[in-house]
Structures are given as C-alpha cells and as structure tokens.
Amino acid sequence: MEHVFPSDFLWGAATAAYQIEGAVAEDGRGSSIWDTFAAVPGAIVGGATGEPACDHFRRYREDVALLDELGLPAYRFSTAWPRVMPDGRTVEPRGLAFYDKLVDDLLDRGIRPLVTLYHWDLPQALQDRGGWCDRDIVRRFTDYACVVHDRLSDRVAEWTTLNEPFCSAFLGYGVGVHAPGLRDDGAALVAAHHHLLAHGTATRVLRERGGPGHRLSIVLNFSPALADVDDDAHRDAARRFDVLQNLFFLDPVLGRGYPDGLLADVAHLGALEPAIRDGDLATAATPVDWIGVNYYAPTRVVPLADPATPSNCPLPGLRGMDVLPPRGPLTSIGWEQHPESLTDLLVWLGNRCGDIPLVVAENGAAFADVVDPDGRVRDVRRVRYLASHLRAVHAAIGRGADVRGYLAWSLLDNFEWSFGYTQRFGLVHVDFATQRRTVKDSGRFYAQVVADNAVPAG
C-alpha cells in the first residue's frame, strides 16, 4: 500500500550557488571565502575548487530543463553574495541579471523558486574585516538581502535568510574544516550569535518591504542524539549535544532565547555572553513563516568519566561527552542511515515549533555512482535511502507533525565542500570532465513519487 502525502505537499530539489555555479571570475563576481579556502593546500580533498563545479552559470537552462523533465514543482537555490556584491557592499548589476534569468526560466516552466540568501559564500572582502565575528556583518547582510529581494520579489515569494548557520559558524570558525578555516571556539560562538542577529534583522526588514504572498524562513540542520544507555550520565551527554547542535539556533528563532544550560556549558570560553547586547534575542525571534529542516544522520553520544577529557565532538567548548562512530549501513561519506531518527526529529520539532510549519529543505545521500556502458546510473542504494526517508516523513505527518514539503538534496552531483568532487549526492549524475548530465535511477524514482504524491510501501 502506498503512503500518500497531503494534496498540497510541496516537492522539489535543492542546490547551493558555490557548489554548482562555477564561473568564479565571470561578470565581475568577487572572491568568496570558499575561493580563498580552496586555495589552501590540503583544505579540500584532491585540491579541488569551485571552478567549474557544474558550470551552472552557463548551463542553467539545461538544469532548469532537468527539473522540468523530472516534474519537480519547486527548486530551492541560493544566490551568491560575491556575485551580487563582489566586495560585500557594492552592487554588480550583471550578477543580479543572472538570477533574473534563472528565476524567469523557472517560472516559464511552472517551477516555483525558493531563494536562499546565504549558503556560506561570504565575500572575502568582508571576511578581511572580521567576517561573521564582526558585528557590522549584520548590516552588510541585511543590505545584501534587500538588494536581492528588491530585484526578485515581484516573482519570488519564498525567502530563506540563512542555510545551516551551524556549519557556517561552528565548522568555519571553530573546527576549521569549512571556510574561512579558523580554529577558535570563542570566535565560533560570536559568529553564531551574529548569524542569528543577521537573520532576525533581515527578516524584519524584508517583512516590512512586503510582497504578494511572501513567506520568510530560516533553514537549520539537525542531528538527533542517540545514546545506548538510559541513565543520568547518558541523558546529560545527549542534552549537552542537543543544546549546541539542535537548539542553539532553533530556540532563539522561536523566541525562547538561548537554551537552558548553554551559557553555563560555554562559560569557560568567555565569548558568547559579552557578544549579547540588549534586544539581540528579541531581534533573533522575529517571526518566520516556516522552518527548514536539513537532516542527514543522527549522532551517537556517550558521557566522559572525566569532564576534562578532550572530546572528538566538533562543537565549541563542549565538555563531559563524546561522539561514537556511526553504525552501518553508512553512506559513502560515512554517515549513518537511520530514517527512524528523521521521523522522531520531525515530531519533536513539530511539538517545539508550535504553529510554525516545517519543510524538509535538504535530505539525501552520497554514494559512489557510475554511468554504466548502457548510459544508465543504477544507484539502488540511493533509491532505498530516499524511499525509507520519505516513508519516515510520511510517518511523522501521521504522528501530527506539520510538514509541508520535501526538497531532495541534491538536484546535481556537485562540489561537496571540503570533500571536493569525491561525494555524489545528486539525482542527476554530472561528468565533471565533460559536464554531461545523466538522470540517475534515483531521479526517476523520485520523479514517480512526485507524480504520484506517494511513496511505495516498504
């Protein structure tokens, strides 16, 4: 028996500008922190960069045609700040013109555009001034958001301020595995706070600017904490992890302020509390119309007998807990496949978010796909992954979670950040040497799910 979704459920796929566009020096585009980071020896697997990625800047019509071929009603993409404002301040008309053309082509084919304003590609010129650690970034981001919104708001109704500020702040400024490659836990917390402030400020200003049917959102990544033992020590380990991974950004957006225990957990770093000014958390709580949920895998946690023992957990200042290796089956990137966690996450979020609806804004899996001699990509494992996780979304709706849509990650194989071109998430295979696109079996499977508005029973 098929699992049928609500009749108005939103289906689509997602991408990010730096991962697919290429053309990093075309039409006046400025350098981003990812251009700089990719040039650091050893920063990216294989020494890869975002040039040419999927050459989407030149081939966007081909990619929109793929969306149309697959029958996907919606497309979530990000605009590149350094393409629109090369120095983070000055508008480049040719950059805006590219997104004009992309939006028009989507609409001509009846595809609904969902714009994300920031998917990690900060102009290097702003990083040179402190980046997300400089409070002035709030004003700069809001100015940029207004420029893009003013240009596209007559045709685009769905606006997301930030994608995964957790990764931008904690992996970029704390762990150093993402751009700009800093390793400073205190700086990561300050950067995270400024992400929240920028989100709230831009949301308020865009709301005031208005637009027909406009809806504003933020997209957050979540990883439910799993513990093997139900005792006080393991529950506390899970709490510490949840506070930084799953609640740091969510609770302020919901108007709850920073989660209980957070300031105490990171007090020894001496960075977050001094960064918080009167009114900041009220600004972060500017109402949103929906919250995007990015989910890939859970995290298994364990308490540490000695709280002073260093943790392998890549979260700023975390003490008293550690993470365990994921358990199989794994994706090629090493992430655990555990669809039950997605159901539990969506139900938990539905309860915590109250009347704010949810959209699964990213979900997908990397596997080592190849094009067979007959020209077909038989990615059976990704088909299974998608089917099981779509059933997990359906189960969450059945348990009362207000989930309004699902956007598969990703439309295309792409530049996968620090993994370079070694990990393929796409519904469409990209031969990076020739830029040839081949729809995978998973793309055909997903297209059928969308056409039927239902996923087959397992």
Secondary structure, 3 states (H helix, E strand, C coil): CCEECCCCCEEEEECCHHHHCCCCCHHHCCCEHHHHHHCCCCCCHHHCCCCCCCCHHHHHHHHHHHHHHCCCCEEEEECCHHHHCCCCCCCCHHHHHHHHHHHHHHHHCCCEEEEEEECCCCEHHHHCCCHHHCCCHHHHHHHHHHHHHHHHCCCCCEEEEEECHHHHHHHHHHHCCCCCCCCCHHHHHHHHHHHHHHHHHHHHHHHHHCCCCCEEEEEEEECCEECCCCCHHHHHHHHHHHHHHHHCCHHHHCCCCCCCCHHHHCHHHCCHHHHCCCCHHHHHCCCCCEEEEEECCCEEEEECCCCCCCCCCCCCCCCCEEECCCCCCECCCCCECCHHHHHHHHHHHHHHHCCCCEEEEECCCCCCCCCCCCCCCCCHHHHHHHHHHHHHHHHHHHCCCCEEEEEEECCECCCCHHHCCCCCCCCEEEECCCCEEEECHHHHHHHHHHHHCEECCC
